[in-house]
Amino acid sequence: MLFNIFISDLDDGIKCTLMKFADDTKLSGEVDTSEGRATLQEDLDKLEEWANKNLMKFSKDKCKVLHLGKHNPGVQHGLGSTWLESSSVEGDLGILVGNKLNMNEQCAAAAKGP
């Protein structure tokens, strides 16, 4: 409960969609225009500023960019001085989502496990 109160101002000034889970934060936005890409990067910069101000750190090695859609330009984004790695499949609450929003081979293989 105290942690939720502590991070309650995390989304202040954020223009994109910010989702907060127990120990997970997801930022999403439309990047099909240069303005959309700039807004997403500005929000990433605001999150980094918030973390620095509150003496917290994001696990940047766990931060990934999932480029959705056929015609997504795949622009690289950064969090602070770290460029974020792109991913073709990401899991969210036990559900795997592919970059084309379909159940592709990578999703199927990841869903089957070892």
C-alpha angles and dihedrals in degrees: 000000000000091000090054089052090047093054096038091108094048092104097047108131094004112140100186124067112284120191120191121198129173096287100351135083125192126191120193137173146150112274101177090113132048088245091055092049091049092049092052091050091047089053091050088052090051091051091052091049090050091051092050093047091050094043092244132127134212116226091245093184087063094047111102137174117227109198107206126201138033097269099039107138092221095227115187117240132195138212107209108315093337122097110220119237119239120236131195094203130029132179121226120183091335096313121110118218122193125209091251092048092241136105097263128173093272091052092046092049092047091047092054092052126198 
